[in-house]
């Protein structure tokens, strides 16, 4: 493997790890429900995507790279859909946008 490809791979892996750590800190530090769902979606989309891209560069043109690409596509389509469904269900249940304590919004 060339040095440039190795450096690019490690840069992607480090960036993905940084996004995962920042998202995990967001899950711990944020107080209400909706910002926490945003932090979780950052972990899924940016963190896992960059990690998979770095692993894809490390794998080269093998069957492993095809499997990593399929996992990446699954995360790319399923994660935003699941986050949207979770946030929509919370909104329908009456979780407040401001504090997350479950106060029902006014119906018009």
C-alpha distances in whole Angstrom, upper triangle without the diagonal:
4,7,8,7,7,10,11,11,13,15,16,16,19,20,21,22,24,26,27,28,30,31,32,35,36,37,39,40,42,45,46,44,43,41,39,38,37,35,34,33,30,29,28,27,25,24,23,22,19,18,18,16,13,13,13,10,8,10,9,12,14,17,16,15,18,20,19,20,23,23,23,25,28,27,28,31,32,32,34,37,37,37,40,42,42,43,46,47,48,49,52,53,54,51,52,49,50,51,49,53,54,56,57,57,60,60,62
4,6,5,6,9,10,11,12,14,16,17,18,20,21,23,24,26,27,29,30,32,33,35,36,38,39,41,42,45,46,45,43,41,40,39,37,35,34,33,31,29,29,28,26,25,24,22,20,19,19,17,14,15,15,11,11,13,11,14,17,20,19,17,21,23,21,21,25,25,24,27,29,29,29,32,34,33,35,38,38,38,41,43,43,44,47,48,49,50,52,53,54,52,52,49,50,51,50,53,54,57,58,57,60,61,62
4,5,5,6,9,10,11,12,14,15,16,18,20,21,22,24,26,27,28,30,31,33,34,36,37,39,40,44,44,44,42,40,38,38,36,34,33,32,30,28,29,27,25,24,24,22,19,19,19,17,14,15,16,12,11,14,14,17,19,23,21,19,23,24,22,23,26,26,25,28,30,29,29,32,34,33,35,38,38,38,40,43,43,43,46,48,48,49,52,53,53,51,51,48,49,49,48,52,53,56,57,56,59,60,61
4,5,5,6,9,10,10,12,14,15,16,18,20,21,23,24,26,27,28,30,32,33,35,36,37,38,42,43,42,40,37,37,36,34,32,32,30,27,27,27,25,22,22,22,20,17,17,18,15,13,15,15,11,12,15,14,17,19,23,21,19,22,24,21,21,25,25,23,26,28,27,27,30,32,31,32,35,36,36,38,41,41,41,44,46,46,47,50,51,51,49,49,46,46,47,47,50,51,53,54,54,57,57,58
4,5,5,6,9,10,11,12,14,15,16,18,20,21,23,24,26,27,29,30,31,33,35,36,37,40,41,40,38,36,35,34,32,30,30,28,26,24,24,23,20,20,19,17,15,15,15,12,10,11,11,7,8,11,10,13,16,19,17,15,18,20,17,18,21,22,20,22,25,24,24,27,29,28,30,33,34,33,36,38,38,39,41,43,43,45,47,48,49,47,47,44,45,46,45,48,49,52,52,52,55,55,57
4,5,5,6,9,10,11,12,14,15,16,18,20,21,22,24,26,27,29,30,32,33,34,36,39,40,39,38,35,34,33,31,29,29,28,25,24,24,23,20,19,19,18,14,14,14,12,9,10,11,8,7,11,11,15,16,19,17,15,19,20,17,19,22,22,20,23,26,24,24,28,29,28,30,33,34,33,36,38,38,39,41,43,43,45,47,48,49,46,46,44,45,45,44,47,48,51,52,52,55,56,57
4,5,5,6,9,10,10,12,14,15,16,18,20,21,22,24,26,27,28,30,32,33,34,38,39,38,36,34,33,32,30,28,28,27,24,23,23,22,19,18,19,17,14,14,15,13,10,12,13,10,10,14,14,18,20,22,20,18,22,22,19,20,24,23,21,24,26,25,25,28,30,28,30,33,33,33,35,38,38,38,41,43,42,44,47,47,48,45,45,42,43,43,43,46,47,50,51,50,53,54,56
4,6,5,6,9,10,11,12,14,15,17,18,20,21,22,24,26,27,29,30,31,32,36,37,36,34,31,31,30,27,26,26,24,21,20,21,19,16,16,16,14,11,12,13,10,8,11,11,8,10,13,13,16,18,21,19,16,19,20,17,17,21,20,18,21,23,22,21,25,27,25,27,30,31,30,32,35,35,35,38,40,40,41,44,45,45,42,43,40,40,41,40,44,45,47,48,48,51,51,53
4,5,5,6,9,10,11,12,14,15,17,18,20,21,23,24,26,27,29,30,31,35,35,34,33,30,29,28,26,24,24,23,20,19,19,18,15,14,14,13,9,9,10,8,4,7,8,6,6,10,11,14,16,18,15,13,17,17,14,15,19,18,16,19,21,20,20,23,25,23,25,28,29,28,31,33,33,34,36,38,38,40,42,43,44,41,42,39,40,40,39,42,44,46,47,47,50,51,52
4,5,5,6,8,10,10,12,14,15,16,18,20,21,22,24,26,27,28,30,33,34,33,32,30,28,28,26,24,23,23,20,18,19,18,15,14,14,14,10,9,11,10,6,9,11,9,9,12,14,18,19,21,18,16,20,20,16,18,21,20,18,21,23,21,21,25,26,24,26,29,29,29,31,34,33,34,37,38,38,40,42,43,44,41,41,38,39,39,38,41,43,45,47,46,50,51,52
4,5,5,6,9,10,10,12,14,15,16,18,20,21,22,24,26,27,28,32,33,32,30,28,27,26,24,22,22,21,18,17,18,17,14,12,14,13,9,10,12,10,8,11,13,11,12,15,16,19,21,23,20,18,21,21,18,19,22,20,18,21,23,21,21,24,26,24,25,28,28,27,30,33,32,32,35,37,37,38,41,42,42,39,39,36,37,37,37,40,41,44,45,44,48,49,50
4,5,5,6,8,10,11,12,14,15,16,18,20,21,22,24,25,26,30,31,29,28,25,24,24,22,19,19,18,15,14,15,14,11,10,10,9,5,6,9,7,5,9,10,9,11,13,15,18,19,21,18,15,18,18,14,15,18,17,14,17,19,17,17,21,22,20,21,25,25,24,27,29,29,29,32,34,34,35,38,39,39,36,37,34,35,35,34,38,39,41,42,42,45,46,47
4,6,5,6,9,10,11,12,14,15,16,18,20,21,23,24,25,29,30,29,28,25,24,23,21,19,18,18,15,13,14,14,11,9,9,10,6,5,8,8,5,7,10,10,10,13,15,18,19,20,17,15,18,17,14,15,18,16,14,18,19,17,17,21,22,20,22,25,25,24,27,29,28,29,32,34,33,35,38,38,39,36,36,34,35,35,34,37,38,41,42,42,45,46,48
4,5,5,6,9,10,10,12,14,15,16,18,20,21,22,24,27,29,28,27,24,23,23,21,18,18,18,15,14,15,15,12,10,11,12,9,8,11,11,9,11,14,13,13,16,19,22,23,24,20,19,22,21,18,19,22,19,17,21,22,19,20,23,24,21,23,26,26,25,28,30,29,29,33,34,33,35,38,38,39,35,36,33,33,33,33,36,38,40,42,41,45,46,48
4,5,5,6,9,10,10,12,14,15,16,18,20,21,22,25,26,26,24,22,21,21,18,16,16,16,12,11,13,12,9,7,10,10,7,8,11,11,9,12,14,14,15,18,20,23,24,25,21,19,22,21,18,18,21,19,16,19,21,18,17,21,22,19,20,24,24,22,25,28,27,27,30,32,31,32,35,36,36,33,33,30,31,31,31,34,35,38,39,39,42,43,45
4,5,5,6,9,10,11,12,14,15,16,19,20,21,24,25,24,23,20,19,18,16,14,14,13,10,9,10,10,7,4,6,7,5,5,8,9,8,11,13,14,14,17,19,21,22,22,19,17,20,19,15,16,18,15,13,16,17,14,15,18,19,16,18,21,21,19,22,25,24,24,27,29,28,30,33,33,34,31,31,29,30,30,29,32,33,36,37,37,40,41,43
4,5,5,6,9,10,10,12,14,15,17,18,20,23,24,24,23,20,18,19,17,14,14,14,12,9,11,12,10,6,8,10,8,7,11,12,11,12,15,16,16,18,21,23,24,24,21,19,22,20,17,18,20,17,16,19,19,16,17,21,21,18,20,23,22,21,24,26,25,25,29,30,29,31,34,34,34,31,31,29,30,29,28,31,33,36,37,37,41,42,44
4,5,5,6,8,10,11,12,14,15,16,18,21,23,22,22,19,17,18,16,13,14,14,11,10,13,13,10,7,11,12,10,10,14,14,13,15,18,18,19,21,23,26,27,27,24,23,25,24,20,21,23,20,18,21,22,18,19,22,22,19,20,24,23,21,24,26,25,25,28,30,29,30,33,33,33,30,30,28,28,27,27,30,32,34,36,36,39,41,43
4,6,5,6,8,10,10,12,14,15,16,19,20,20,18,16,14,15,13,10,10,11,7,6,9,9,7,5,8,10,9,10,13,14,13,16,18,19,19,22,24,26,27,27,24,22,24,22,19,20,21,18,16,19,19,15,16,19,19,16,16,20,19,17,20,23,21,21,25,26,25,27,30,30,30,27,27,24,25,25,24,28,29,32,33,33,36,37,39
4,6,5,6,9,10,10,12,14,15,18,19,19,18,15,13,14,13,9,9,10,8,5,8,10,8,5,8,10,10,9,12,14,14,15,18,19,20,21,24,26,26,26,23,22,23,21,18,19,20,17,15,18,18,14,16,19,18,15,16,19,18,16,20,22,20,21,24,25,24,26,29,29,29,26,27,24,25,24,23,26,28,31,32,32,36,37,39
4,5,5,6,9,10,11,12,14,17,19,19,19,16,14,15,14,10,11,13,10,8,12,13,11,9,11,14,13,12,16,17,17,18,21,22,22,24,27,29,29,29,26,25,27,25,21,23,24,21,19,22,22,18,19,22,21,18,19,22,21,19,22,24,22,22,26,27,25,27,30,30,30,27,27,25,25,24,23,26,28,31,33,33,37,38,40
4,5,5,6,9,10,10,12,15,17,17,16,13,12,14,12,8,10,12,9,8,12,13,11,9,13,15,14,14,17,19,18,20,23,23,24,26,29,31,32,31,28,27,28,27,23,24,25,22,20,23,23,19,19,22,21,18,18,22,21,18,21,23,21,21,24,26,24,25,29,29,28,25,25,22,22,22,21,24,26,29,31,31,34,36,38
4,5,5,6,9,10,10,14,15,14,14,11,9,10,9,5,6,8,6,5,9,11,10,8,11,13,14,14,17,18,19,20,22,24,24,26,29,31,31,30,27,26,27,25,22,23,23,20,18,21,20,16,17,19,18,14,15,18,17,14,17,20,17,17,21,22,20,22,25,25,25,22,22,20,20,20,19,22,24,26,28,28,31,33,35
4,5,5,6,9,10,13,15,14,15,12,9,11,11,7,8,11,9,7,11,13,13,10,13,16,16,15,18,20,20,21,24,25,25,27,30,32,32,31,28,27,28,26,23,24,25,21,20,22,21,18,19,21,20,16,17,20,18,16,19,21,18,18,22,23,21,23,26,25,26,22,22,21,21,20,19,21,23,26,28,29,32,34,37
4,5,5,6,8,12,14,14,15,12,10,13,12,8,10,13,11,10,14,16,15,13,16,18,18,18,21,23,22,24,26,28,28,30,32,35,35,34,31,30,32,29,26,27,28,25,23,26,25,21,22,24,23,19,20,23,21,18,21,23,20,20,24,24,22,24,27,26,26,22,22,20,20,19,18,21,23,26,28,29,32,34,37
4,5,5,6,9,11,11,11,8,7,10,9,6,8,11,10,10,13,15,14,13,16,18,18,19,22,23,23,25,27,29,29,31,33,36,36,35,32,31,32,30,27,27,28,25,23,25,24,20,21,23,21,17,18,20,19,16,18,20,18,17,20,21,19,21,24,23,23,19,19,17,16,16,15,18,20,23,25,25,29,31,33
4,6,6,8,10,9,10,8,5,8,9,6,7,10,10,10,12,15,15,14,16,19,19,19,22,24,24,25,27,29,30,31,34,36,36,35,31,30,31,29,26,27,27,24,22,24,23,19,20,22,20,16,17,19,17,14,17,18,15,15,19,19,17,19,22,21,21,17,18,16,16,15,14,16,18,21,23,24,28,30,32
4,6,8,11,11,13,11,8,12,12,10,11,14,14,13,16,18,18,17,19,22,22,22,24,26,26,27,30,32,32,33,36,38,38,37,34,33,34,32,29,30,30,27,26,28,26,22,24,25,23,20,21,23,20,18,20,22,18,18,22,22,19,21,24,23,23,19,19,18,17,15,15,17,19,22,25,26,29,31,34
4,6,10,11,13,10,9,12,13,10,12,15,15,15,18,20,19,18,21,23,23,23,26,28,28,29,32,33,34,35,38,40,40,40,36,35,36,34,31,32,32,29,28,30,28,25,26,27,25,22,22,24,22,19,21,23,20,19,22,23,20,21,25,24,22,19,18,17,15,14,14,16,19,21,24,25,28,31,33
4,6,8,9,6,6,10,10,9,11,14,14,14,17,19,19,18,21,23,23,24,27,28,29,30,32,34,35,36,39,41,41,40,37,36,36,34,31,32,32,29,27,29,27,24,24,25,24,20,20,22,20,17,18,20,17,16,19,20,17,18,21,20,19,15,15,13,12,10,11,13,16,18,21,21,25,27,29
4,7,9,8,7,11,12,11,13,16,17,17,20,21,22,22,24,26,27,27,30,31,32,33,35,37,38,39,42,44,44,43,39,38,39,37,34,35,34,31,30,31,29,26,26,27,25,22,21,23,21,17,19,20,17,15,18,19,15,16,20,18,17,13,12,11,10,7,8,10,13,15,18,19,22,25,27
4,6,6,7,9,11,11,13,15,16,17,19,21,22,22,24,26,27,28,30,31,33,34,35,37,38,40,42,44,43,42,39,38,38,36,34,34,33,30,29,30,28,25,25,25,23,20,19,20,18,15,16,17,14,12,15,15,12,13,16,15,13,9,9,8,7,5,5,8,10,12,14,15,19,21,24
4,6,5,6,9,10,11,13,15,16,17,18,20,20,22,24,25,26,28,30,31,32,33,36,37,38,40,41,41,39,37,36,36,33,31,31,30,27,26,27,25,22,22,22,20,17,16,17,15,12,13,14,10,9,12,12,8,10,13,12,12,8,8,8,9,8,5,9,10,12,14,15,18,20,23
4,5,5,6,9,10,11,13,15,15,16,18,19,20,22,24,25,26,28,30,31,32,34,36,36,39,40,40,38,36,34,34,32,30,30,29,26,25,25,23,20,20,20,18,15,14,15,13,10,11,12,10,7,10,11,9,9,13,13,12,9,9,7,9,9,7,11,12,14,15,14,18,20,22
4,5,5,6,9,10,11,13,14,15,16,17,19,20,22,23,25,26,28,29,31,32,34,35,37,39,39,38,35,33,34,32,29,29,29,26,24,25,24,20,20,21,19,16,14,17,15,12,13,15,12,10,14,15,12,13,17,17,16,12,12,9,10,10,9,13,14,16,18,17,21,23,25
4,5,5,6,9,10,11,13,14,15,15,17,19,21,21,23,25,26,27,29,31,32,33,35,37,37,36,33,32,32,30,27,27,27,24,22,23,22,18,19,20,18,14,14,16,14,11,13,14,11,10,14,15,12,14,17,17,16,13,13,12,12,12,10,13,15,17,19,19,23,25,27
4,5,5,6,9,10,11,12,14,14,16,17,19,20,21,23,25,26,27,30,31,32,34,35,35,33,31,30,30,27,25,25,24,21,20,20,19,16,16,16,14,11,10,12,10,7,9,11,8,7,11,12,11,12,15,15,16,13,14,12,14,14,11,15,15,18,19,19,22,24,26
4,5,5,6,9,10,10,12,13,15,16,17,19,20,22,23,25,26,28,29,31,32,34,34,33,30,29,29,27,24,24,24,21,19,20,19,15,15,16,15,11,10,13,12,8,10,13,11,9,13,15,13,14,18,18,18,15,15,13,14,15,14,17,18,20,21,20,24,25,27
4,5,5,6,9,10,10,11,13,15,16,17,19,20,21,23,25,26,27,29,31,33,33,32,29,28,28,26,23,24,24,21,19,20,19,15,16,17,16,12,12,15,14,10,13,15,13,12,16,18,16,17,21,21,21,17,17,15,16,16,15,18,20,22,23,23,27,28,30
4,5,5,6,9,10,10,11,13,15,16,17,19,20,21,23,25,26,27,29,31,31,29,26,25,26,24,21,21,21,18,16,18,16,13,14,15,13,9,10,13,11,8,12,13,11,12,15,16,15,17,20,20,20,17,18,17,18,18,16,19,20,23,24,24,27,29,31
4,5,5,6,8,9,10,11,14,15,16,17,19,20,21,24,25,26,28,29,29,28,25,24,24,22,19,19,19,16,14,15,14,10,11,12,11,7,7,10,9,7,10,12,11,11,14,16,15,17,20,20,21,18,19,17,19,19,18,21,21,24,24,24,28,28,30
4,5,5,5,7,9,10,11,13,14,16,17,19,20,22,23,25,26,28,28,28,25,23,24,22,19,19,20,17,14,16,16,12,12,14,13,10,10,13,13,10,13,16,15,14,18,19,19,20,23,24,24,21,21,19,20,21,19,23,24,26,27,27,30,31,33
4,6,6,5,6,9,10,11,12,14,15,16,18,20,21,22,25,27,27,26,23,21,22,20,17,18,18,15,13,15,15,11,12,14,13,10,11,14,13,12,15,17,16,16,19,21,20,22,25,25,26,23,23,21,22,22,21,24,25,28,29,29,32,33,35
4,6,6,5,7,10,10,11,13,15,16,17,19,20,21,23,25,24,23,20,19,19,17,15,15,15,12,10,12,11,7,8,11,10,6,8,11,11,10,13,15,14,15,18,19,19,21,24,24,25,23,24,22,24,24,22,25,26,28,29,29,32,33,35
4,6,6,6,8,10,10,12,14,15,16,18,20,21,22,23,24,23,20,18,19,18,14,14,14,12,9,11,11,7,7,10,10,7,8,11,12,11,13,16,16,16,19,21,21,22,25,26,27,24,25,23,24,25,24,27,27,30,30,30,33,33,35
4,6,5,6,8,10,10,12,14,15,17,18,20,21,23,24,24,21,19,20,19,15,15,16,14,11,13,14,10,10,13,14,11,11,15,15,14,16,19,19,19,22,24,23,25,27,28,29,26,27,24,25,26,25,28,29,31,32,32,35,35,37
4,5,5,6,9,10,11,12,14,16,17,18,21,23,23,23,20,18,19,18,14,15,16,13,11,14,14,11,11,15,15,12,13,17,16,15,18,21,20,20,23,25,24,26,29,29,30,27,28,25,26,27,25,29,30,32,33,33,36,37,39
4,6,5,6,8,10,10,12,14,15,16,18,20,20,19,16,15,16,14,11,12,13,10,8,11,11,8,9,13,13,10,13,16,15,15,18,20,19,21,23,25,25,27,29,30,31,28,29,27,28,29,27,30,31,33,34,34,37,38,40
4,5,5,6,9,10,10,12,14,15,17,18,19,18,16,14,15,14,10,10,12,10,6,9,11,8,8,12,13,11,13,16,16,16,18,21,21,22,24,26,26,28,30,31,32,30,31,28,30,30,29,32,33,35,36,35,38,39,40
4,5,5,6,9,10,11,12,14,16,18,19,19,16,14,16,15,12,12,14,12,10,13,14,12,11,15,16,15,16,19,20,19,21,24,24,24,27,29,29,30,33,34,35,32,32,30,31,32,30,34,35,37,38,37,41,41,43
4,5,5,6,8,10,11,12,15,17,17,18,14,13,15,14,10,12,14,11,10,13,14,12,13,17,17,15,17,20,20,20,23,25,24,25,28,30,30,32,34,35,36,33,34,31,33,33,31,34,35,38,39,39,42,43,45
4,5,5,6,9,10,10,12,14,14,14,11,9,11,10,6,8,10,8,7,10,12,10,11,15,15,15,17,19,20,20,23,24,24,26,28,30,30,32,34,35,36,34,35,33,34,34,33,36,36,39,40,40,43,43,45
4,5,5,6,9,10,11,13,14,15,12,9,12,12,8,8,12,11,8,11,14,12,12,16,17,17,18,21,22,22,24,26,27,28,30,32,32,34,36,37,38,36,37,34,36,36,35,38,39,41,42,41,44,45,46
4,5,5,6,9,10,13,14,16,13,11,14,14,10,11,15,13,12,15,17,15,16,19,20,19,21,24,24,24,27,29,29,30,33,34,34,36,38,39,40,38,38,36,37,37,36,39,40,43,44,43,47,47,49
4,5,5,6,9,12,12,13,9,8,11,11,8,10,13,12,11,14,16,15,16,19,20,19,22,24,24,25,28,29,29,31,33,34,35,37,39,40,41,38,39,37,39,39,37,40,41,44,44,44,48,48,50
4,5,5,7,9,9,11,8,5,9,9,6,8,11,11,10,13,15,15,15,18,20,20,22,24,25,25,28,29,30,31,34,35,36,37,39,40,42,40,41,38,40,40,39,42,42,45,45,45,48,49,50
4,6,6,9,11,13,11,8,12,13,10,11,15,15,13,16,18,18,18,21,23,23,25,27,28,28,30,32,33,34,36,38,38,40,42,43,45,42,43,40,42,42,41,44,45,47,48,48,51,51,52
4,6,9,10,12,10,9,12,13,11,13,16,16,15,18,20,19,20,24,25,24,26,29,29,30,32,34,34,36,38,39,40,42,44,45,46,43,44,42,43,43,42,45,46,49,49,49,52,53,54
4,7,7,9,6,6,10,10,9,11,14,14,14,17,19,19,20,23,24,24,26,28,29,30,32,34,34,36,38,39,40,42,44,45,46,44,45,43,44,45,43,46,46,49,50,50,53,53,55
4,6,9,8,7,10,12,11,12,15,16,16,18,20,21,21,24,25,26,28,30,31,32,34,35,36,38,40,41,42,44,46,47,48,46,47,45,46,47,45,48,49,52,52,52,55,55,56
4,7,8,6,8,11,11,11,14,16,16,17,20,21,21,23,25,26,28,30,31,32,34,36,37,38,40,41,43,44,46,47,49,47,48,46,48,48,47,50,50,53,53,52,55,55,56
4,5,5,7,9,10,11,13,15,16,17,19,20,21,23,25,26,28,30,30,32,34,35,36,38,40,41,42,44,45,46,48,46,48,46,48,48,46,49,49,52,52,52,55,55,56
4,5,5,6,9,10,11,13,14,15,17,19,20,22,23,24,27,28,28,30,32,33,34,36,38,38,40,42,43,44,46,45,46,45,47,47,45,48,47,50,50,50,53,53,55
4,5,5,6,9,10,11,12,14,15,17,18,20,21,22,25,26,26,28,30,31,32,34,36,36,38,40,41,42,44,42,44,42,44,44,42,45,45,48,48,48,51,51,53
4,5,5,6,9,10,10,12,14,15,16,18,20,21,23,24,25,27,29,30,31,33,35,36,37,39,40,41,43,41,43,41,43,43,41,44,44,47,47,47,50,50,51
4,5,5,6,9,10,11,12,14,15,17,18,20,22,23,24,26,28,29,30,32,33,34,36,38,39,40,42,41,42,40,43,43,41,44,44,46,46,46,49,49,50
4,5,5,6,9,10,11,12,14,16,16,18,21,21,22,24,26,27,27,30,31,32,34,36,37,38,40,38,40,39,41,41,39,41,41,44,44,44,47,47,48
4,5,5,6,9,10,11,12,14,15,16,19,20,20,22,24,25,26,28,30,31,32,34,36,37,38,36,38,36,38,38,36,39,39,42,42,42,45,45,47
4,5,5,6,9,10,10,12,14,15,17,19,20,21,23,24,26,27,29,30,32,33,35,36,38,36,38,36,38,38,36,39,39,42,42,41,44,44,45
4,5,5,6,9,10,11,12,14,16,17,18,20,22,22,24,26,27,28,30,32,33,34,36,35,37,35,37,38,35,38,38,40,40,40,43,42,44
4,5,5,6,8,10,10,11,14,15,16,17,20,21,21,24,25,26,28,30,31,32,34,32,34,32,35,35,32,35,35,38,38,38,41,41,42
4,5,5,6,9,10,10,13,14,15,16,19,20,21,23,24,26,27,29,30,31,33,31,33,31,33,33,31,34,34,37,37,37,40,40,41
4,5,5,6,8,10,12,13,14,16,17,19,20,22,23,25,26,28,29,31,32,31,32,31,33,34,32,35,34,37,36,36,39,38,39
4,5,5,6,8,10,11,12,14,16,16,18,20,21,22,24,26,27,28,30,29,31,29,32,32,30,32,32,34,34,34,37,36,38
4,6,5,5,8,10,10,11,14,15,16,18,19,21,22,24,25,26,28,26,28,26,29,29,27,30,29,32,32,32,35,35,36
4,6,6,7,9,11,12,13,15,16,18,19,21,22,23,25,27,28,27,28,26,28,29,27,30,30,32,32,31,34,34,35
4,6,6,7,9,11,11,13,15,16,17,19,21,22,23,25,27,25,27,25,28,29,27,30,29,31,30,30,33,32,33
4,6,5,6,9,10,10,12,14,15,16,18,20,21,22,24,23,25,24,27,27,25,27,26,29,28,28,31,31,32
4,5,5,6,9,10,11,12,14,15,17,18,20,21,23,21,23,21,24,24,22,25,24,27,27,27,30,29,31
4,5,5,6,8,10,10,12,14,15,16,18,20,21,20,21,19,22,23,21,24,23,25,25,24,27,27,28
4,5,5,6,9,10,10,12,14,15,16,18,20,19,21,20,23,24,21,24,23,25,24,24,26,26,27
4,5,5,6,9,10,10,12,14,15,16,19,17,20,19,22,22,19,22,21,23,22,23,26,25,27
4,5,5,6,8,10,11,12,14,15,17,15,17,15,18,19,16,19,18,21,20,20,24,24,26
4,5,5,6,8,10,10,12,14,15,14,16,14,18,19,16,19,18,20,19,19,21,21,23
4,6,5,6,9,10,10,12,14,14,16,16,19,20,17,19,17,19,18,18,21,20,22
4,5,5,6,9,10,11,13,11,14,14,17,17,14,16,15,17,17,17,20,20,23
4,5,5,6,9,10,11,9,11,10,14,14,12,14,13,15,14,14,18,18,20
4,5,5,6,9,10,10,12,12,15,16,14,16,14,15,14,13,16,16,18
4,5,5,6,9,9,12,13,16,16,13,15,12,14,13,14,16,16,18
4,5,5,6,6,9,10,13,13,9,11,9,11,10,11,15,15,18
4,5,5,5,7,8,12,13,10,12,9,10,9,9,12,12,15
4,5,8,10,12,15,16,13,14,11,11,9,9,12,11,14
4,6,9,12,15,14,11,11,8,9,8,9,12,12,16
4,6,9,12,12,9,9,6,6,4,6,9,10,14
4,7,9,8,6,6,4,6,6,8,11,13,16
4,6,6,5,6,6,5,6,7,10,13,16
4,6,6,9,9,9,10,9,12,14,17
4,6,9,10,10,11,11,14,17,19
4,6,8,9,11,12,15,18,21
4,6,8,10,11,15,17,20
4,6,9,11,15,17,21
4,6,9,12,15,18
4,6,9,12,16
4,7,9,12
4,6,9
4,6
4
